[in-house]
């Protein structure tokens, strides 16, 4: 059962990243939009769970960095709005 949950989380994360990237590529969202960065952060977090479970540490590291980029972008947006 644990493996099934980890697999579902991994597929959900991959889908979140794919949908977000598709929307940016189709110019429906801006790259720094919250609606793009939140699915990026969530999707990568779910993939981290999956890749650590399976011992795919290079992928886990990449997704950890991807979450960092998303969080940094969200923080910059929030800080920019707070300064206004």
C-alpha angles and dihedrals in degrees: 000000000000091000091052092053092049091049092049090049091050094050091046090052092049091049092049091052093046094050092047093048092046091053092051092046090050088050092240090123134031117240092243095046117124088229088062101039097048094057088045092055094042094045093049092046090054090048090051089058090050097045095046090050090055094040095246094145098167089058091044090052093049091050091047089055090046090055088050091054091049094047091047091051092048090048091051090050092048092046091049091053093045090055092057 
